[in-house]
Amino acid sequence: MTAEGVAVISAHGLLLREWTPEDLPVLRALFDDPDVAYRTPLAAPFDAAAARAYLDSAIGAHRRLHLAITTDGRTALGEILLDRDLGGIGYVVGAAHRGRGLAARALRAMTEHAHRAEGMDRVLLEIEPDNAASVAVARSAGYRRAAVAAETVTDKGRTYELLTWEHLAPAG
């Protein structure tokens, strides 16, 4: 966090920063994607109105920390968010930027932030069993399957299961 209270996390070669109104076009480009529509509860299509509503919600959020994933502090390549009430993290990397380890690095950075700055002993992910890419990201960031039953969800006319993954704060 900066002195002005604006959330910035710098770790693992990334600078995670708050969204700004200047990000509106890139936000739409990142989230208006069939894979994002399939795996997330985000609006589909993710048009200009959906992007504006999402940006307004993200900027005004207090219980959720929505940060743009960047390597240079400017160009957003995806998003990582922390739900402070539930202790859960979610992430999206734009299709053009996948395969560069951005999700894993952003997840490690946000997990470290959740443990240290937010004081969370346990951080959670919810992942569909067939989402091999997200499972690989979770494992690479040190997450393990939690010993809880899968949750069945129905969203956008599709019913699926979500498995809970957890990361426990280091002892000490």
C-alpha positions, 0 to 999 in steps of 0.5 A: 500500500502506498502512503495515499492508501492506494493499493499497490503490490510489487512482487515477483516481477509484477506491479499490481495496482488499482484500476483507473478510468483510463483502464476501461478499454483494456478491461473490456478487451481482457474480460470479453473472452469466451474462456472468461465467460465460461469460467467466471460469473462476469457478464457475457458479452462483456460490453462497454456497459458491463465494463463501466459497471465492473470498473465502478464496482471495483473502484468503489469496493472496500471489502474486495481488493481488485488489482490490475496485473501489470509488469510495468505499472501501466498496461493491465494484462489481467486482474487479481482480486481478494475478497477480504470477508471470505478470504478468497482470491480470483484471477483472470489473465487476458488471452493474449497474455496467457502462458507467461506465468502472470497468474501464478506470480500474481497469485503468489503476490496476492497470497503473500499480501493476504497473509502479511498485510491482511492478517489472513491465516488461510486463503482460498481458491475455488476451481473447477476440477477440469480447469487444468490451467488454474489447478497448475497455477494453484499448485505452483503458488503452494496451494493444496486441496482443502478437505471439504466437499465440492460446492455445486454451482449453477450460473449462466445456465451451467451447473458445475462443481468447484473444489476448494484449494487453500494456502495456510500462512507460514508458521512463525 
